[in-house]
Amino acid sequence: MATFVTTIKQISAEYVQQLADIPRGLAQRTTRETIELPDPVDLLAELENSSDDELTCEKETTVSNTSNVAGKTGSVTL
């Protein structure tokens, strides 16, 4: 366990030294990859389209369910 703690202390001391050397110009900052985000989705258009689809699905389901209740075998379309 002592070896583990000593190694962690050594690694952290080297990291702190590297961070201190960056403003002094003795070390360069590590470059990180750039994150490319996807284009934002227009939620208002999506909500308008989904509400129209929900109304259509509800009407089809209601018609199919009433035929099943009447004793007829029918399929439910969603």
mmCIF file of the N, C-alpha and C atoms, coordinates in Angstrom:
data_MODEL
# 
_entry.id   MODEL 
# 
loop_
_atom_site.group_PDB 
_atom_site.id 
_atom_site.type_symbol 
_atom_site.label_atom_id 
_atom_site.label_alt_id 
_atom_site.label_comp_id 
_atom_site.label_asym_id 
_atom_site.label_entity_id 
_atom_site.label_seq_id 
_atom_site.pdbx_PDB_ins_code 
_atom_site.Cartn_x 
_atom_site.Cartn_y 
_atom_site.Cartn_z 
_atom_site.occupancy 
_atom_site.B_iso_or_equiv 
_atom_site.pdbx_formal_charge 
_atom_site.auth_seq_id 
_atom_site.auth_comp_id 
_atom_site.auth_asym_id 
_atom_site.auth_atom_id 
_atom_site.pdbx_PDB_model_num 
ATOM 1   N N  . MET A 1 1  ? 0.818   -1.188 0.000   1.00 0.00 ? 1  MET A N  1 
ATOM 2   C CA . MET A 1 1  ? 0.000   0.000  0.000   1.00 0.00 ? 1  MET A CA 1 
ATOM 3   C C  . MET A 1 1  ? 0.865   1.258  0.000   1.00 0.00 ? 1  MET A C  1 
ATOM 4   N N  . ALA A 1 2  ? 2.003   1.192  0.649   1.00 0.00 ? 2  ALA A N  1 
ATOM 5   C CA . ALA A 1 2  ? 2.895   2.351  0.716   1.00 0.00 ? 2  ALA A CA 1 
ATOM 6   C C  . ALA A 1 2  ? 3.435   2.691  -0.669  1.00 0.00 ? 2  ALA A C  1 
ATOM 7   N N  . THR A 1 3  ? 3.708   1.675  -1.479  1.00 0.00 ? 3  THR A N  1 
ATOM 8   C CA . THR A 1 3  ? 4.203   1.908  -2.838  1.00 0.00 ? 3  THR A CA 1 
ATOM 9   C C  . THR A 1 3  ? 3.143   2.611  -3.672  1.00 0.00 ? 3  THR A C  1 
ATOM 10  N N  . PHE A 1 4  ? 1.907   2.224  -3.525  1.00 0.00 ? 4  PHE A N  1 
ATOM 11  C CA . PHE A 1 4  ? 0.809   2.842  -4.262  1.00 0.00 ? 4  PHE A CA 1 
ATOM 12  C C  . PHE A 1 4  ? 0.693   4.327  -3.907  1.00 0.00 ? 4  PHE A C  1 
ATOM 13  N N  . VAL A 1 5  ? 0.707   4.638  -2.626  1.00 0.00 ? 5  VAL A N  1 
ATOM 14  C CA . VAL A 1 5  ? 0.579   6.024  -2.170  1.00 0.00 ? 5  VAL A CA 1 
ATOM 15  C C  . VAL A 1 5  ? 1.768   6.846  -2.652  1.00 0.00 ? 5  VAL A C  1 
ATOM 16  N N  . THR A 1 6  ? 2.959   6.292  -2.583  1.00 0.00 ? 6  THR A N  1 
ATOM 17  C CA . THR A 1 6  ? 4.155   6.996  -3.047  1.00 0.00 ? 6  THR A CA 1 
ATOM 18  C C  . THR A 1 6  ? 4.065   7.287  -4.538  1.00 0.00 ? 6  THR A C  1 
ATOM 19  N N  . THR A 1 7  ? 3.593   6.332  -5.312  1.00 0.00 ? 7  THR A N  1 
ATOM 20  C CA . THR A 1 7  ? 3.462   6.520  -6.759  1.00 0.00 ? 7  THR A CA 1 
ATOM 21  C C  . THR A 1 7  ? 2.437   7.603  -7.072  1.00 0.00 ? 7  THR A C  1 
ATOM 22  N N  . ILE A 1 8  ? 1.311   7.602  -6.389  1.00 0.00 ? 8  ILE A N  1 
ATOM 23  C CA . ILE A 1 8  ? 0.287   8.624  -6.598  1.00 0.00 ? 8  ILE A CA 1 
ATOM 24  C C  . ILE A 1 8  ? 0.835   10.004 -6.243  1.00 0.00 ? 8  ILE A C  1 
ATOM 25  N N  . LYS A 1 9  ? 1.569   10.118 -5.147  1.00 0.00 ? 9  LYS A N  1 
ATOM 26  C CA . LYS A 1 9  ? 2.168   11.397 -4.756  1.00 0.00 ? 9  LYS A CA 1 
ATOM 27  C C  . LYS A 1 9  ? 3.153   11.884 -5.816  1.00 0.00 ? 9  LYS A C  1 
ATOM 28  N N  . GLN A 1 10 ? 3.954   10.980 -6.353  1.00 0.00 ? 10 GLN A N  1 
ATOM 29  C CA . GLN A 1 10 ? 4.940   11.344 -7.369  1.00 0.00 ? 10 GLN A CA 1 
ATOM 30  C C  . GLN A 1 10 ? 4.247   11.819 -8.654  1.00 0.00 ? 10 GLN A C  1 
ATOM 31  N N  . ILE A 1 11 ? 3.231   11.091 -9.088  1.00 0.00 ? 11 ILE A N  1 
ATOM 32  C CA . ILE A 1 11 ? 2.507   11.471 -10.309 1.00 0.00 ? 11 ILE A CA 1 
ATOM 33  C C  . ILE A 1 11 ? 1.828   12.826 -10.119 1.00 0.00 ? 11 ILE A C  1 
ATOM 34  N N  . SER A 1 12 ? 1.203   13.044 -8.968  1.00 0.00 ? 12 SER A N  1 
ATOM 35  C CA . SER A 1 12 ? 0.519   14.318 -8.739  1.00 0.00 ? 12 SER A CA 1 
ATOM 36  C C  . SER A 1 12 ? 1.514   15.470 -8.627  1.00 0.00 ? 12 SER A C  1 
ATOM 37  N N  . ALA A 1 13 ? 2.670   15.243 -8.036  1.00 0.00 ? 13 ALA A N  1 
ATOM 38  C CA . ALA A 1 13 ? 3.690   16.291 -7.944  1.00 0.00 ? 13 ALA A CA 1 
ATOM 39  C C  . ALA A 1 13 ? 4.201   16.669 -9.332  1.00 0.00 ? 13 ALA A C  1 
ATOM 40  N N  . GLU A 1 14 ? 4.396   15.679 -10.208 1.00 0.00 ? 14 GLU A N  1 
ATOM 41  C CA . GLU A 1 14 ? 4.829   15.964 -11.581 1.00 0.00 ? 14 GLU A CA 1 
ATOM 42  C C  . GLU A 1 14 ? 3.762   16.752 -12.333 1.00 0.00 ? 14 GLU A C  1 
ATOM 43  N N  . TYR A 1 15 ? 2.502   16.418 -12.113 1.00 0.00 ? 15 TYR A N  1 
ATOM 44  C CA . TYR A 1 15 ? 1.403   17.120 -12.784 1.00 0.00 ? 15 TYR A CA 1 
ATOM 45  C C  . TYR A 1 15 ? 1.316   18.570 -12.310 1.00 0.00 ? 15 TYR A C  1 
ATOM 46  N N  . VAL A 1 16 ? 1.455   18.795 -11.008 1.00 0.00 ? 16 VAL A N  1 
ATOM 47  C CA . VAL A 1 16 ? 1.423   20.150 -10.460 1.00 0.00 ? 16 VAL A CA 1 
ATOM 48  C C  . VAL A 1 16 ? 2.595   20.957 -11.007 1.00 0.00 ? 16 VAL A C  1 
ATOM 49  N N  . GLN A 1 17 ? 3.751   20.345 -11.122 1.00 0.00 ? 17 GLN A N  1 
ATOM 50  C CA . GLN A 1 17 ? 4.924   21.033 -11.668 1.00 0.00 ? 17 GLN A CA 1 
ATOM 51  C C  . GLN A 1 17 ? 4.694   21.410 -13.129 1.00 0.00 ? 17 GLN A C  1 
ATOM 52  N N  . GLN A 1 18 ? 4.091   20.508 -13.899 1.00 0.00 ? 18 GLN A N  1 
ATOM 53  C CA . GLN A 1 18 ? 3.807   20.796 -15.304 1.00 0.00 ? 18 GLN A CA 1 
ATOM 54  C C  . GLN A 1 18 ? 2.815   21.954 -15.417 1.00 0.00 ? 18 GLN A C  1 
ATOM 55  N N  . LEU A 1 19 ? 1.770   21.965 -14.587 1.00 0.00 ? 19 LEU A N  1 
ATOM 56  C CA . LEU A 1 19 ? 0.807   23.062 -14.606 1.00 0.00 ? 19 LEU A CA 1 
ATOM 57  C C  . LEU A 1 19 ? 1.465   24.392 -14.233 1.00 0.00 ? 19 LEU A C  1 
ATOM 58  N N  . ALA A 1 20 ? 2.411   24.367 -13.304 1.00 0.00 ? 20 ALA A N  1 
ATOM 59  C CA . ALA A 1 20 ? 3.111   25.589 -12.904 1.00 0.00 ? 20 ALA A CA 1 
ATOM 60  C C  . ALA A 1 20 ? 4.058   26.063 -14.003 1.00 0.00 ? 20 ALA A C  1 
ATOM 61  N N  . ASP A 1 21 ? 4.590   25.152 -14.801 1.00 0.00 ? 21 ASP A N  1 
ATOM 62  C CA . ASP A 1 21 ? 5.534   25.515 -15.861 1.00 0.00 ? 21 ASP A CA 1 
ATOM 63  C C  . ASP A 1 21 ? 4.849   26.118 -17.085 1.00 0.00 ? 21 ASP A C  1 
ATOM 64  N N  . ILE A 1 22 ? 3.558   25.907 -17.268 1.00 0.00 ? 22 ILE A N  1 
ATOM 65  C CA . ILE A 1 22 ? 2.855   26.413 -18.458 1.00 0.00 ? 22 ILE A CA 1 
ATOM 66  C C  . ILE A 1 22 ? 2.879   27.942 -18.509 1.00 0.00 ? 22 ILE A C  1 
ATOM 67  N N  . PRO A 1 23 ? 2.481   28.668 -17.458 1.00 0.00 ? 23 PRO A N  1 
ATOM 68  C CA . PRO A 1 23 ? 2.530   30.139 -17.550 1.00 0.00 ? 23 PRO A CA 1 
ATOM 69  C C  . PRO A 1 23 ? 3.953   30.688 -17.667 1.00 0.00 ? 23 PRO A C  1 
ATOM 70  N N  . ARG A 1 24 ? 4.924   29.954 -17.182 1.00 0.00 ? 24 ARG A N  1 
ATOM 71  C CA . ARG A 1 24 ? 6.323   30.390 -17.258 1.00 0.00 ? 24 ARG A CA 1 
ATOM 72  C C  . ARG A 1 24 ? 6.925   30.168 -18.641 1.00 0.00 ? 24 ARG A C  1 
ATOM 73  N N  . GLY A 1 25 ? 6.214   29.401 -19.479 1.00 0.00 ? 25 GLY A N  1 
ATOM 74  C CA . GLY A 1 25 ? 6.725   29.126 -20.817 1.00 0.00 ? 25 GLY A CA 1 
ATOM 75  C C  . GLY A 1 25 ? 7.677   27.949 -20.870 1.00 0.00 ? 25 GLY A C  1 
ATOM 76  N N  . LEU A 1 26 ? 7.766   27.204 -19.794 1.00 0.00 ? 26 LEU A N  1 
ATOM 77  C CA . LEU A 1 26 ? 8.670   26.058 -19.754 1.00 0.00 ? 26 LEU A CA 1 
ATOM 78  C C  . LEU A 1 26 ? 8.009   24.778 -20.259 1.00 0.00 ? 26 LEU A C  1 
ATOM 79  N N  . ALA A 1 27 ? 6.693   24.780 -20.346 1.00 0.00 ? 27 ALA A N  1 
ATOM 80  C CA . ALA A 1 27 ? 5.961   23.604 -20.824 1.00 0.00 ? 27 ALA A CA 1 
ATOM 81  C C  . ALA A 1 27 ? 4.788   24.078 -21.671 1.00 0.00 ? 27 ALA A C  1 
ATOM 82  N N  . GLN A 1 28 ? 4.339   23.198 -22.550 1.00 0.00 ? 28 GLN A N  1 
ATOM 83  C CA . GLN A 1 28 ? 3.186   23.515 -23.383 1.00 0.00 ? 28 GLN A CA 1 
ATOM 84  C C  . GLN A 1 28 ? 1.956   22.799 -22.838 1.00 0.00 ? 28 GLN A C  1 
ATOM 85  N N  . ARG A 1 29 ? 0.830   23.476 -22.990 1.00 0.00 ? 29 ARG A N  1 
ATOM 86  C CA . ARG A 1 29 ? -0.441  22.886 -22.568 1.00 0.00 ? 29 ARG A CA 1 
ATOM 87  C C  . ARG A 1 29 ? -0.760  21.706 -23.483 1.00 0.00 ? 29 ARG A C  1 
ATOM 88  N N  . THR A 1 30 ? -1.297  20.642 -22.926 1.00 0.00 ? 30 THR A N  1 
ATOM 89  C CA . THR A 1 30 ? -1.662  19.489 -23.747 1.00 0.00 ? 30 THR A CA 1 
ATOM 90  C C  . THR A 1 30 ? -2.882  19.839 -24.584 1.00 0.00 ? 30 THR A C  1 
ATOM 91  N N  . THR A 1 31 ? -2.813  19.517 -25.867 1.00 0.00 ? 31 THR A N  1 
ATOM 92  C CA . THR A 1 31 ? -3.934  19.824 -26.752 1.00 0.00 ? 31 THR A CA 1 
ATOM 93  C C  . THR A 1 31 ? -4.985  18.736 -26.617 1.00 0.00 ? 31 THR A C  1 
ATOM 94  N N  . ARG A 1 32 ? -6.218  19.167 -26.611 1.00 0.00 ? 32 ARG A N  1 
ATOM 95  C CA . ARG A 1 32 ? -7.329  18.227 -26.503 1.00 0.00 ? 32 ARG A CA 1 
ATOM 96  C C  . ARG A 1 32 ? -8.094  18.228 -27.808 1.00 0.00 ? 32 ARG A C  1 
ATOM 97  N N  . GLU A 1 33 ? -8.769  17.142 -28.068 1.00 0.00 ? 33 GLU A N  1 
ATOM 98  C CA . GLU A 1 33 ? -9.554  17.060 -29.290 1.00 0.00 ? 33 GLU A CA 1 
ATOM 99  C C  . GLU A 1 33 ? -10.769 17.969 -29.188 1.00 0.00 ? 33 GLU A C  1 
ATOM 100 N N  . THR A 1 34 ? -11.154 18.524 -30.328 1.00 0.00 ? 34 THR A N  1 
ATOM 101 C CA . THR A 1 34 ? -12.323 19.395 -30.334 1.00 0.00 ? 34 THR A CA 1 
ATOM 102 C C  . THR A 1 34 ? -13.583 18.546 -30.433 1.00 0.00 ? 34 THR A C  1 
ATOM 103 N N  . ILE A 1 35 ? -14.606 18.986 -29.755 1.00 0.00 ? 35 ILE A N  1 
ATOM 104 C CA . ILE A 1 35 ? -15.877 18.267 -29.761 1.00 0.00 ? 35 ILE A CA 1 
ATOM 105 C C  . ILE A 1 35 ? -16.782 18.924 -30.786 1.00 0.00 ? 35 ILE A C  1 
ATOM 106 N N  . GLU A 1 36 ? -17.257 18.145 -31.728 1.00 0.00 ? 36 GLU A N  1 
ATOM 107 C CA . GLU A 1 36 ? -18.160 18.648 -32.750 1.00 0.00 ? 36 GLU A CA 1 
ATOM 108 C C  . GLU A 1 36 ? -19.581 18.234 -32.376 1.00 0.00 ? 36 GLU A C  1 
ATOM 109 N N  . LEU A 1 37 ? -20.408 19.212 -32.085 1.00 0.00 ? 37 LEU A N  1 
ATOM 110 C CA . LEU A 1 37 ? -21.788 18.937 -31.702 1.00 0.00 ? 37 LEU A CA 1 
ATOM 111 C C  . LEU A 1 37 ? -22.673 18.905 -32.938 1.00 0.00 ? 37 LEU A C  1 
ATOM 112 N N  . PRO A 1 38 ? -23.705 18.079 -32.943 1.00 0.00 ? 38 PRO A N  1 
ATOM 113 C CA . PRO A 1 38 ? -24.622 18.038 -34.089 1.00 0.00 ? 38 PRO A CA 1 
ATOM 114 C C  . PRO A 1 38 ? -25.468 19.309 -34.139 1.00 0.00 ? 38 PRO A C  1 
ATOM 115 N N  . ASP A 1 39 ? -26.082 19.536 -35.286 1.00 0.00 ? 39 ASP A N  1 
ATOM 116 C CA . ASP A 1 39 ? -26.953 20.694 -35.447 1.00 0.00 ? 39 ASP A CA 1 
ATOM 117 C C  . ASP A 1 39 ? -28.163 20.559 -34.526 1.00 0.00 ? 39 ASP A C  1 
ATOM 118 N N  . PRO A 1 40 ? -28.612 21.668 -33.938 1.00 0.00 ? 40 PRO A N  1 
ATOM 119 C CA . PRO A 1 40 ? -29.775 21.586 -33.049 1.00 0.00 ? 40 PRO A CA 1 
ATOM 120 C C  . PRO A 1 40 ? -31.042 21.240 -33.817 1.00 0.00 ? 40 PRO A C  1 
ATOM 121 N N  . VAL A 1 41 ? -31.940 20.557 -33.156 1.00 0.00 ? 41 VAL A N  1 
ATOM 122 C CA . VAL A 1 41 ? -33.201 20.137 -33.753 1.00 0.00 ? 41 VAL A CA 1 
ATOM 123 C C  . VAL A 1 41 ? -34.251 21.209 -33.471 1.00 0.00 ? 41 VAL A C  1 
ATOM 124 N N  . ASP A 1 42 ? -35.077 21.510 -34.469 1.00 0.00 ? 42 ASP A N  1 
ATOM 125 C CA . ASP A 1 42 ? -36.154 22.476 -34.296 1.00 0.00 ? 42 ASP A CA 1 
ATOM 126 C C  . ASP A 1 42 ? -37.322 21.767 -33.610 1.00 0.00 ? 42 ASP A C  1 
ATOM 127 N N  . LEU A 1 43 ? -37.439 21.964 -32.305 1.00 0.00 ? 43 LEU A N  1 
ATOM 128 C CA . LEU A 1 43 ? -38.439 21.239 -31.523 1.00 0.00 ? 43 LEU A CA 1 
ATOM 129 C C  . LEU A 1 43 ? -39.862 21.693 -31.812 1.00 0.00 ? 43 LEU A C  1 
ATOM 130 N N  . LEU A 1 44 ? -40.052 22.952 -32.169 1.00 0.00 ? 44 LEU A N  1 
ATOM 131 C CA . LEU A 1 44 ? -41.409 23.426 -32.442 1.00 0.00 ? 44 LEU A CA 1 
ATOM 132 C C  . LEU A 1 44 ? -42.003 22.704 -33.643 1.00 0.00 ? 44 LEU A C  1 
ATOM 133 N N  . ALA A 1 45 ? -41.215 22.522 -34.693 1.00 0.00 ? 45 ALA A N  1 
ATOM 134 C CA . ALA A 1 45 ? -41.713 21.802 -35.868 1.00 0.00 ? 45 ALA A CA 1 
ATOM 135 C C  . ALA A 1 45 ? -41.981 20.344 -35.516 1.00 0.00 ? 45 ALA A C  1 
ATOM 136 N N  . GLU A 1 46 ? -41.131 19.751 -34.694 1.00 0.00 ? 46 GLU A N  1 
ATOM 137 C CA . GLU A 1 46 ? -41.322 18.360 -34.283 1.00 0.00 ? 46 GLU A CA 1 
ATOM 138 C C  . GLU A 1 46 ? -42.606 18.209 -33.469 1.00 0.00 ? 46 GLU A C  1 
ATOM 139 N N  . LEU A 1 47 ? -42.886 19.169 -32.584 1.00 0.00 ? 47 LEU A N  1 
ATOM 140 C CA . LEU A 1 47 ? -44.100 19.088 -31.769 1.00 0.00 ? 47 LEU A CA 1 
ATOM 141 C C  . LEU A 1 47 ? -45.352 19.231 -32.623 1.00 0.00 ? 47 LEU A C  1 
ATOM 142 N N  . GLU A 1 48 ? -45.313 20.128 -33.603 1.00 0.00 ? 48 GLU A N  1 
ATOM 143 C CA . GLU A 1 48 ? -46.469 20.296 -34.479 1.00 0.00 ? 48 GLU A CA 1 
ATOM 144 C C  . GLU A 1 48 ? -46.733 19.031 -35.282 1.00 0.00 ? 48 GLU A C  1 
ATOM 145 N N  . ASN A 1 49 ? -45.671 18.411 -35.801 1.00 0.00 ? 49 ASN A N  1 
ATOM 146 C CA . ASN A 1 49 ? -45.828 17.185 -36.582 1.00 0.00 ? 49 ASN A CA 1 
ATOM 147 C C  . ASN A 1 49 ? -46.317 16.034 -35.712 1.00 0.00 ? 49 ASN A C  1 
ATOM 148 N N  . SER A 1 50 ? -45.797 15.922 -34.497 1.00 0.00 ? 50 SER A N  1 
ATOM 149 C CA . SER A 1 50 ? -46.179 14.796 -33.646 1.00 0.00 ? 50 SER A CA 1 
ATOM 150 C C  . SER A 1 50 ? -47.624 14.930 -33.170 1.00 0.00 ? 50 SER A C  1 
ATOM 151 N N  . SER A 1 51 ? -48.098 16.149 -32.940 1.00 0.00 ? 51 SER A N  1 
ATOM 152 C CA . SER A 1 51 ? -49.485 16.292 -32.492 1.00 0.00 ? 51 SER A CA 1 
ATOM 153 C C  . SER A 1 51 ? -50.449 15.900 -33.602 1.00 0.00 ? 51 SER A C  1 
ATOM 154 N N  . ASP A 1 52 ? -50.114 16.187 -34.862 1.00 0.00 ? 52 ASP A N  1 
ATOM 155 C CA . ASP A 1 52 ? -50.948 15.748 -35.980 1.00 0.00 ? 52 ASP A CA 1 
ATOM 156 C C  . ASP A 1 52 ? -50.953 14.230 -36.086 1.00 0.00 ? 52 ASP A C  1 
ATOM 157 N N  . ASP A 1 53 ? -49.787 13.608 -35.905 1.00 0.00 ? 53 ASP A N  1 
ATOM 158 C CA . ASP A 1 53 ? -49.686 12.150 -35.973 1.00 0.00 ? 53 ASP A CA 1 
ATOM 159 C C  . ASP A 1 53 ? -50.463 11.491 -34.841 1.00 0.00 ? 53 ASP A C  1 
ATOM 160 N N  . GLU A 1 54 ? -50.420 12.077 -33.639 1.00 0.00 ? 54 GLU A N  1 
ATOM 161 C CA . GLU A 1 54 ? -51.136 11.498 -32.499 1.00 0.00 ? 54 GLU A CA 1 
ATOM 162 C C  . GLU A 1 54 ? -52.640 11.518 -32.729 1.00 0.00 ? 54 GLU A C  1 
ATOM 163 N N  . LEU A 1 55 ? -53.143 12.606 -33.304 1.00 0.00 ? 55 LEU A N  1 
ATOM 164 C CA . LEU A 1 55 ? -54.579 12.678 -33.575 1.00 0.00 ? 55 LEU A CA 1 
ATOM 165 C C  . LEU A 1 55 ? -54.994 11.607 -34.570 1.00 0.00 ? 55 LEU A C  1 
ATOM 166 N N  . THR A 1 56 ? -54.189 11.386 -35.607 1.00 0.00 ? 56 THR A N  1 
ATOM 167 C CA . THR A 1 56 ? -54.489 10.369 -36.606 1.00 0.00 ? 56 THR A CA 1 
ATOM 168 C C  . THR A 1 56 ? -54.465 8.987  -35.970 1.00 0.00 ? 56 THR A C  1 
ATOM 169 N N  . CYS A 1 57 ? -53.454 8.716  -35.133 1.00 0.00 ? 57 CYS A N  1 
ATOM 170 C CA . CYS A 1 57 ? -53.343 7.407  -34.481 1.00 0.00 ? 57 CYS A CA 1 
ATOM 171 C C  . CYS A 1 57 ? -54.512 7.176  -33.526 1.00 0.00 ? 57 CYS A C  1 
ATOM 172 N N  . GLU A 1 58 ? -54.928 8.215  -32.803 1.00 0.00 ? 58 GLU A N  1 
ATOM 173 C CA . GLU A 1 58 ? -56.036 8.050  -31.862 1.00 0.00 ? 58 GLU A CA 1 
ATOM 174 C C  . GLU A 1 58 ? -57.327 7.714  -32.598 1.00 0.00 ? 58 GLU A C  1 
ATOM 175 N N  . LYS A 1 59 ? -57.572 8.348  -33.737 1.00 0.00 ? 59 LYS A N  1 
ATOM 176 C CA . LYS A 1 59 ? -58.785 8.074  -34.501 1.00 0.00 ? 59 LYS A CA 1 
ATOM 177 C C  . LYS A 1 59 ? -58.778 6.649  -35.027 1.00 0.00 ? 59 LYS A C  1 
ATOM 178 N N  . GLU A 1 60 ? -57.637 6.198  -35.554 1.00 0.00 ? 60 GLU A N  1 
ATOM 179 C CA . GLU A 1 60 ? -57.548 4.840  -36.093 1.00 0.00 ? 60 GLU A CA 1 
ATOM 180 C C  . GLU A 1 60 ? -57.717 3.810  -34.988 1.00 0.00 ? 60 GLU A C  1 
ATOM 181 N N  . THR A 1 61 ? -57.112 4.058  -33.825 1.00 0.00 ? 61 THR A N  1 
ATOM 182 C CA . THR A 1 61 ? -57.212 3.126  -32.709 1.00 0.00 ? 61 THR A CA 1 
ATOM 183 C C  . THR A 1 61 ? -58.645 3.053  -32.198 1.00 0.00 ? 61 THR A C  1 
ATOM 184 N N  . THR A 1 62 ? -59.325 4.183  -32.120 1.00 0.00 ? 62 THR A N  1 
ATOM 185 C CA . THR A 1 62 ? -60.705 4.202  -31.639 1.00 0.00 ? 62 THR A CA 1 
ATOM 186 C C  . THR A 1 62 ? -61.606 3.413  -32.574 1.00 0.00 ? 62 THR A C  1 
ATOM 187 N N  . VAL A 1 63 ? -61.459 3.581  -33.867 1.00 0.00 ? 63 VAL A N  1 
ATOM 188 C CA . VAL A 1 63 ? -62.281 2.855  -34.837 1.00 0.00 ? 63 VAL A CA 1 
ATOM 189 C C  . VAL A 1 63 ? -62.007 1.366  -34.744 1.00 0.00 ? 63 VAL A C  1 
ATOM 190 N N  . SER A 1 64 ? -60.740 0.968  -34.640 1.00 0.00 ? 64 SER A N  1 
ATOM 191 C CA . SER A 1 64 ? -60.397 -0.449 -34.569 1.00 0.00 ? 64 SER A CA 1 
ATOM 192 C C  . SER A 1 64 ? -60.874 -1.072 -33.273 1.00 0.00 ? 64 SER A C  1 
ATOM 193 N N  . ASN A 1 65 ? -60.763 -0.341 -32.162 1.00 0.00 ? 65 ASN A N  1 
ATOM 194 C CA . ASN A 1 65 ? -61.184 -0.877 -30.870 1.00 0.00 ? 65 ASN A CA 1 
ATOM 195 C C  . ASN A 1 65 ? -62.692 -1.064 -30.804 1.00 0.00 ? 65 ASN A C  1 
ATOM 196 N N  . THR A 1 66 ? -63.467 -0.186 -31.407 1.00 0.00 ? 66 THR A N  1 
ATOM 197 C CA . THR A 1 66 ? -64.920 -0.343 -31.357 1.00 0.00 ? 66 THR A CA 1 
ATOM 198 C C  . THR A 1 66 ? -65.353 -1.563 -32.143 1.00 0.00 ? 66 THR A C  1 
ATOM 199 N N  . SER A 1 67 ? -64.647 -1.899 -33.214 1.00 0.00 ? 67 SER A N  1 
ATOM 200 C CA . SER A 1 67 ? -65.018 -3.098 -33.964 1.00 0.00 ? 67 SER A CA 1 
ATOM 201 C C  . SER A 1 67 ? -64.665 -4.349 -33.172 1.00 0.00 ? 67 SER A C  1 
ATOM 202 N N  . ASN A 1 68 ? -63.601 -4.305 -32.362 1.00 0.00 ? 68 ASN A N  1 
ATOM 203 C CA . ASN A 1 68 ? -63.244 -5.443 -31.524 1.00 0.00 ? 68 ASN A CA 1 
ATOM 204 C C  . ASN A 1 68 ? -64.254 -5.628 -30.406 1.00 0.00 ? 68 ASN A C  1 
ATOM 205 N N  . VAL A 1 69 ? -64.770 -4.554 -29.856 1.00 0.00 ? 69 VAL A N  1 
ATOM 206 C CA . VAL A 1 69 ? -65.728 -4.634 -28.764 1.00 0.00 ? 69 VAL A CA 1 
ATOM 207 C C  . VAL A 1 69 ? -67.042 -5.224 -29.261 1.00 0.00 ? 69 VAL A C  1 
ATOM 208 N N  . ALA A 1 70 ? -67.397 -4.951 -30.492 1.00 0.00 ? 70 ALA A N  1 
ATOM 209 C CA . ALA A 1 70 ? -68.664 -5.433 -31.036 1.00 0.00 ? 70 ALA A CA 1 
ATOM 210 C C  . ALA A 1 70 ? -68.631 -6.929 -31.322 1.00 0.00 ? 70 ALA A C  1 
ATOM 211 N N  . GLY A 1 71 ? -67.510 -7.594 -31.069 1.00 0.00 ? 71 GLY A N  1 
ATOM 212 C CA . GLY A 1 71 ? -67.430 -9.032 -31.283 1.00 0.00 ? 71 GLY A CA 1 
ATOM 213 C C  . GLY A 1 71 ? -66.767 -9.400 -32.590 1.00 0.00 ? 71 GLY A C  1 
ATOM 214 N N  . LYS A 1 72 ? -66.394 -8.431 -33.358 1.00 0.00 ? 72 LYS A N  1 
ATOM 215 C CA . LYS A 1 72 ? -65.718 -8.714 -34.620 1.00 0.00 ? 72 LYS A CA 1 
ATOM 216 C C  . LYS A 1 72 ? -64.224 -8.786 -34.364 1.00 0.00 ? 72 LYS A C  1 
ATOM 217 N N  . THR A 1 73 ? -63.565 -9.597 -35.143 1.00 0.00 ? 73 THR A N  1 
ATOM 218 C CA . THR A 1 73 ? -62.120 -9.657 -35.019 1.00 0.00 ? 73 THR A CA 1 
ATOM 219 C C  . THR A 1 73 ? -61.527 -8.672 -36.005 1.00 0.00 ? 73 THR A C  1 
ATOM 220 N N  . GLY A 1 74 ? -60.813 -7.736 -35.492 1.00 0.00 ? 74 GLY A N  1 
ATOM 221 C CA . GLY A 1 74 ? -60.179 -6.726 -36.334 1.00 0.00 ? 74 GLY A CA 1 
ATOM 222 C C  . GLY A 1 74 ? -58.773 -6.470 -35.843 1.00 0.00 ? 74 GLY A C  1 
ATOM 223 N N  . SER A 1 75 ? -58.028 -5.783 -36.614 1.00 0.00 ? 75 SER A N  1 
ATOM 224 C CA . SER A 1 75 ? -56.657 -5.490 -36.215 1.00 0.00 ? 75 SER A CA 1 
ATOM 225 C C  . SER A 1 75 ? -56.578 -4.055 -35.727 1.00 0.00 ? 75 SER A C  1 
ATOM 226 N N  . VAL A 1 76 ? -55.708 -3.848 -34.772 1.00 0.00 ? 76 VAL A N  1 
ATOM 227 C CA . VAL A 1 76 ? -55.482 -2.512 -34.239 1.00 0.00 ? 76 VAL A CA 1 
ATOM 228 C C  . VAL A 1 76 ? -54.326 -1.911 -35.009 1.00 0.00 ? 76 VAL A C  1 
ATOM 229 N N  . THR A 1 77 ? -54.555 -0.783 -35.640 1.00 0.00 ? 77 THR A N  1 
ATOM 230 C CA . THR A 1 77 ? -53.489 -0.111 -36.376 1.00 0.00 ? 77 THR A CA 1 
ATOM 231 C C  . THR A 1 77 ? -53.014 1.075  -35.577 1.00 0.00 ? 77 THR A C  1 
ATOM 232 N N  . LEU A 1 78 ? -51.721 1.104  -35.376 1.00 0.00 ? 78 LEU A N  1 
ATOM 233 C CA . LEU A 1 78 ? -51.114 2.219  -34.644 1.00 0.00 ? 78 LEU A CA 1 
ATOM 234 C C  . LEU A 1 78 ? -50.178 2.957  -35.538 1.00 0.00 ? 78 LEU A C  1 
# 
